[in-house]
Amino acid sequence: MTASYVIRGGAAGRERLRLLAEVMAPETRFLLAEVGIPPGALCLDVGCGGGDVTRELARMVGPTGRVHGVDLDETKCELARRETAEMGIANVSFSVRDVTRWEPDELFDVVYARFLLTHLADPGNLLTALRRHLRPGGIAIVEDIDFRGHFAEPHCPALQRYVEMYTESVRRRGADPNIGPRLPGLLRAAGFTEVRMRLVHPAALQGGIKLLTCVTAENIAEAVIEDGLASADELRQIVDEMYAFANDPHTVMGGPRVFQAWGRQDTEPST
Ligand SMILES: C[S@@+](CC[C@H](N)C(=O)[O-])C[C@H]1O[C@@H](n2cnc3c(N)ncnc32)[C@H](O)[C@@H]1O
């Protein structure tokens, strides 16, 4: 795990991603259906985590297609492999890679990245690389957050404090917690054409994004404490207050805005 990733990795990180996958599943499915994942396509899922979208892509490309997931977290990759095998899905593979330093030895029809670019110091560089990894006519699909989107009704000071700490911690690692609205511009700057976008905003009275927000707050403890943004006791109190707020079905909580953007690679890849 590089120091640039502020959220706890390993098995705990995978369990958080399971919640995230539940919250995002309908919107990611809608996005993939709208963009169109052709049967038989060869897909790459970068920063694939536990492989939730990797497997969704595998379902869409069918038995004649193939999907490869890459993530730098060995534990998550191993769990992804195991879960995929248990589900009897055969057209998926995973490898442990730092995607900022990796050149695959084949070209893909679709490259996909969810909630990865927000953690990178140079997301434009990765998009340029992803364009190189695509066949002419191939599509890049990215989903990412705008952390400023969080809201609570009534006002929840603990949520506000969490957003401030997360934002600062990501910024100190040179990354952008509010990258979402920059995605179309970043795709264009990387040379993609026919750039399109959608915006979704998870909010809930019970469970869903409320629970995910609390779990994420718990999972940034190491980074926040290492950065001196809060003591362990202060963070525990903030997390407890967030859970108390989230468990009240009369309160409303919204998570980050999620920008979904995609574009086409319409030229021969450079060598
Ligand atoms: C927020 S998670 C999202 C996982 C997955 N895309 C999903 O939506 O379920 C971000 C993932 O990116 C991975 N990651 C961060 N930096 C990376 C890098 N340089 N190379 C590969 N994976 C990276 C992390 O290990 C983590 O699993």
PDBQT file of the ligand as one rigid body, heavy atoms in Angstrom, charges set to zero:
ROOT
HETATM    1  C1  LIG A 301     -11.787   3.479  -3.057  1.00  0.00    +0.000 C 
HETATM    2  S1  LIG A 301     -11.077   1.987  -3.574  1.00  0.00    +0.000 S 
HETATM    3  C2  LIG A 301     -12.157   1.542  -4.932  1.00  0.00    +0.000 C 
HETATM    4  C3  LIG A 301     -12.056   0.080  -5.331  1.00  0.00    +0.000 C 
HETATM    5  C4  LIG A 301     -12.944  -0.329  -6.498  1.00  0.00    +0.000 C 
HETATM    6  N1  LIG A 301     -12.630   0.428  -7.697  1.00  0.00    +0.000 N 
HETATM    7  C5  LIG A 301     -14.402  -0.186  -6.158  1.00  0.00    +0.000 C 
HETATM    8  O1  LIG A 301     -15.021   0.788  -6.597  1.00  0.00    +0.000 OA
HETATM    9  O2  LIG A 301     -14.913  -1.053  -5.415  1.00  0.00    +0.000 OA
HETATM   10  C6  LIG A 301      -9.611   2.481  -4.399  1.00  0.00    +0.000 C 
HETATM   11  C7  LIG A 301      -8.708   1.292  -4.733  1.00  0.00    +0.000 C 
HETATM   12  O3  LIG A 301      -7.587   1.790  -5.464  1.00  0.00    +0.000 OA
HETATM   13  C8  LIG A 301      -6.443   1.065  -5.052  1.00  0.00    +0.000 C 
HETATM   14  N2  LIG A 301      -5.285   1.868  -5.400  1.00  0.00    +0.000 N 
HETATM   15  C9  LIG A 301      -4.892   3.071  -4.899  1.00  0.00    +0.000 A 
HETATM   16  N3  LIG A 301      -3.780   3.501  -5.512  1.00  0.00    +0.000 NA
HETATM   17  C10 LIG A 301      -3.455   2.541  -6.444  1.00  0.00    +0.000 A 
HETATM   18  C11 LIG A 301      -2.400   2.386  -7.388  1.00  0.00    +0.000 A 
HETATM   19  N4  LIG A 301      -1.436   3.310  -7.513  1.00  0.00    +0.000 N 
HETATM   20  N5  LIG A 301      -2.371   1.261  -8.162  1.00  0.00    +0.000 NA
HETATM   21  C12 LIG A 301      -3.332   0.315  -8.024  1.00  0.00    +0.000 A 
HETATM   22  N6  LIG A 301      -4.356   0.408  -7.152  1.00  0.00    +0.000 NA
HETATM   23  C13 LIG A 301      -4.419   1.498  -6.366  1.00  0.00    +0.000 A 
HETATM   24  C14 LIG A 301      -6.641   0.845  -3.557  1.00  0.00    +0.000 C 
HETATM   25  O4  LIG A 301      -5.869  -0.237  -3.079  1.00  0.00    +0.000 OA
HETATM   26  C15 LIG A 301      -8.144   0.597  -3.500  1.00  0.00    +0.000 C 
HETATM   27  O5  LIG A 301      -8.432  -0.777  -3.568  1.00  0.00    +0.000 OA
ENDROOT
TORSDOF 0
